[in-house]
Amino acid sequence: MAYLQPLHPTVPLTAFNRGKASKIFADVKKSGVTVVLKNNEPECVLLSPEDYNALIERVYDAELLRTAEERLKNYTPENTIPFEEVAAKNGIDLAALPKEDIDLE
C-alpha cells in the first residue's frame, strides 16, 4: 500500500489526547487538510468540509464521465429516439416550454 507523503500539515495522534482537538480542527478549517500521524506514519487525513465536498464532487464527476464514455462506445444515431418523440410520448408540449429551455441543435 502506498503511503501518503506528508506534504500537508501533520499532527500526531497524541495531540488529540492532550486536549488540542479544537485547535487542530481550527487549523484544518484554515489549511483545508491535515495528516494525522500514528507512530510517525500517516494514519488518516482530516479534511475541511469544503475540501471534502469538492473531493466527493470530483469523484462523482469522474464516475459520470466514465459512464458517459461507456455509453458512447455503443452509440449509433439510428438507435436513438428523437427528443420530439420522447416529449410527445410523455405529454410534453414543446411549444409551451420557454424557448431557452429547448435547444434541439
ChimeraX attribute file (.defattr): number of C-alpha atoms within 10 A of each C-alpha:
attribute: neighborCount
match mode: 1-to-1
recipient: residues
	/A:1	3
	/A:2	4
	/A:3	8
	/A:4	13
	/A:5	9
	/A:6	13
	/A:7	8
	/A:8	13
	/A:9	13
	/A:10	17
	/A:11	16
	/A:12	16
	/A:13	18
	/A:14	13
	/A:15	14
	/A:16	14
	/A:17	9
	/A:18	8
	/A:19	10
	/A:20	11
	/A:21	13
	/A:22	10
	/A:23	12
	/A:24	18
	/A:25	17
	/A:26	12
	/A:27	15
	/A:28	19
	/A:29	17
	/A:30	10
	/A:31	14
	/A:32	18
	/A:33	20
	/A:34	22
	/A:35	23
	/A:36	22
	/A:37	18
	/A:38	13
	/A:39	9
	/A:40	11
	/A:41	14
	/A:42	18
	/A:43	14
	/A:44	13
	/A:45	14
	/A:46	17
	/A:47	18
	/A:48	18
	/A:49	13
	/A:50	11
	/A:51	15
	/A:52	14
	/A:53	12
	/A:54	12
	/A:55	13
	/A:56	12
	/A:57	12
	/A:58	12
	/A:59	12
	/A:60	12
	/A:61	12
	/A:62	12
	/A:63	12
	/A:64	12
	/A:65	12
	/A:66	12
	/A:67	11
	/A:68	11
	/A:69	12
	/A:70	11
	/A:71	10
	/A:72	10
	/A:73	8
	/A:74	9
	/A:75	11
	/A:76	8
	/A:77	8
	/A:78	6
	/A:79	8
	/A:80	8
	/A:81	9
	/A:82	10
	/A:83	12
	/A:84	13
	/A:85	11
	/A:86	11
	/A:87	12
	/A:88	11
	/A:89	9
	/A:90	9
	/A:91	9
	/A:92	13
	/A:93	10
	/A:94	14
	/A:95	8
	/A:96	7
	/A:97	10
	/A:98	8
	/A:99	9
	/A:100	6
	/A:101	8
	/A:102	11
	/A:103	6
	/A:104	7
	/A:105	3
